Amino acid sequence: MNIDGKHYRTIWLKEDDPTVVQIIDQRPLPHKFLIEDLKTVAQVAAAIRDMHIRGAGLVGATAGFGMYIAALNARKDMPFMDQLVAAGEQLKATRPTAVNLAWAVERQLKAIAAVDGDITAKIAKAKETALAIADEDADFCRRIGEHGVKIIEEISKAKNGAVVNILTHCNAGWLAFVDYGSATAPMYAAHDKGIKIHVWVDETRPRNQGARLTAWELGQHGVPHTVIADNVGGHLMQHGLVDLVITGTDRTTYTGDVGNKIGTYLKALAAKDNHVPFYTALPSSTFDWDIRDGVKEIPIEQREGEEVKYIQGMHAGEMVSVLLTPENSPAANYAFDVTPARLVTGLITERGICEASEDGILGLYPEKKKS
Amino acid sequence: MNIDGKHYRTIWLKEDDPTVVQIIDQRPLPHKFLIEDLKTVAQVAAAIRDMHIRGAGLVGATAGFGMYIAALNARKDMPFMDQLVAAGEQLKATRPTAVNLAWAVERQLKAIAAVDGDITAKIAKAKETALAIADEDADFCRRIGEHGVKIIEEISKAKNGAVVNILTHCNAGWLAFVDYGSATAPMYAAHDKGIKIHVWVDETRPRNQGARLTAWELGQHGVPHTVIADNVGGHLMQHGLVDLVITGTDRTTYTGDVGNKIGTYLKALAAKDNHVPFYTALPSSTFDWDIRDGVKEIPIEQREGEEVKYIQGMHAGEMVSVLLTPENSPAANYAFDVTPARLVTGLITERGICEASEDGILGLYPEKKKS
């Protein structure tokens, strides 16, 4: 998508030196826009571990590029593939629960090992595979946009072209993928088609991914939006100010239960209570084909209470962290919740839109049916 | 309630000089505990206007004391009652929508005007009335506690004495009244009786009254509590970690619709979805006897978006304000929402507990029946 009118992805090869990987360092956003060069596996590992980049799709793509860098930098006095396996282990250790990370490393190892040629040919293959992983991620998100935009288009028509108000939670935007995003892809597609939209951006406490990242990327691309406290969505829906909710997801069961950033469940309840359609957008890699009951079985990460007690922001040109609570009051920090399928109107995937149910999902992904 | 083991109200006459009114300046809480002397009507007006104190009950009590100070400070070369009427106007202008403020001023004017004696007798009456207003506020809250504690006691028995987990939103604590609070009164009563409780404190964005004030007052009184982001309550309820919700209210219709801090509606939806009892505690002065449909008719204050974009906290020993969003992203700031009566299990008033319905409420307040 665009930043200051120029098209960017979240990761790419440097234009005049394709041995350097470049990323947007997301930590100082929205206050500073910094591009970072990655030239060594250690730098790539640090970028993932210390969250210069985050988001399922982007973590996978970054690991893919990391393996290309490992191939480029391999020493000639040591076995080539051994070094790549070691680099893969180093990358996988940075965020052990990220499914896409391990998947990208394994895909690279297989592709490179299969090359019947010299090291130059293997490096070329690693580069080609890294670019393919990134392109596929962007392509899946683009297709989510193509399918999802139809929902927005219909609402727009029903409103005779009046502004369609969409509420989103957290950042399932292009900063979490290589381009387009999942939840945001239909919004960008609608905006680019000239459909009038306005996005209510939940700030998404405690880490404020909405207020920091979603607001920034929508603003940069020129999409009208308004930041709101997480408490506000229900009131807006009661008063007809939300036409549609679209969220992303970290894990969705094959029965349609949606695991996503804490607070998603509350918005889904309000949507149901006010007959507002509630959609979740996801590439199919986010489905969990083994879990039936999301509320009972999706593990919910508990993070440090300090993330609730302190918050970072800009003060006098500097990022500072301020204490919000009494110093001695404990805080709990559940990072995700699960929205039962009964509250989800539908899922927007790269293959199309389906009901949030076993039948709906397996209808789009029949190869996943268990015999 | 107690601060560092010593009993305080939120407003009182100075022990060694009853011509001075003392309040807790709530602005630097929870980081600093400051007592402020009020000796002139201008100081009282500033304390109300600039929110050194806030909360329906406390605003009323402060206005009552303000009229006593006006009587004390009246010039002898001007008509006494004219000066009091002018002071009353000055006080009422500070927060024009606060019902209790005007009510306290009028009560004082009537009481003082009715005194058949000299100025000394009138001053004595103003002092007596100010103390009576404060005492009545505290007494109503104490009675709310006596009624509400029965609900907690029952849950405690059903759990064989295991900890009762109560969730609350915003600050309907003793800092909003003269003592005890409304939503917190049953909690303090339970704690003081030795019933094991633990309170989940919603931080209550954007002004964080929960994280700042409720956490502080519960902590000072020794009540176990945990601060959570406003997004968390639904997840906790899904997993059986909330036994009871108690909130306050800014205005409740005689049909049982509850206007309260933005986000209350989302918690009520989650409580309903998970069969968790949801109670609202209020002195009867908070009922609106004229409004039938709360969602349609209770006016919702929209405040400055800056309150969402910036937040205050403690950094290196100083209170600083930090920017959370992109500088150019707009923010909306709806301050209240309305929870329909169908989601409210019951109301806890100074006269007892009733259903959140016209029949339930008029059963407790039969004198309000319209013929």
Interface residues (C-beta under 8 A of the other chain):
Chain A: P30 H31 W200 V201 E203 T204 R205 P206 N208 A211 R212 A215 W216 G219 H225 T226 V227 I228 A229 D230 N231 V232 G233 G234 H235 L236 Q238 K261 I262 G263 Y265 L266 K267 L269 A270 D273 V295 I300 G305 V308 K309 Y310 I311 Q312 G313 M314 H315 V320 S321 V322 L323 L324 T325 P326 E327 N328 S329 P330 A331 A332 N333 Y334 F336 D337 V338
Chain B: P30 H31 W200 V201 E203 T204 R205 P206 N208 A211 R212 A215 W216 G219 H225 T226 V227 I228 A229 D230 N231 V232 G233 G234 H235 L236 Q238 K261 I262 G263 Y265 L266 K267 L269 A270 D273 V295 I300 G305 V308 K309 Y310 I311 Q312 G313 M314 H315 V320 S321 V322 L323 L324 T325 P326 E327 N328 S329 P330 A331 A332 N333 Y334 F336 D337 V338
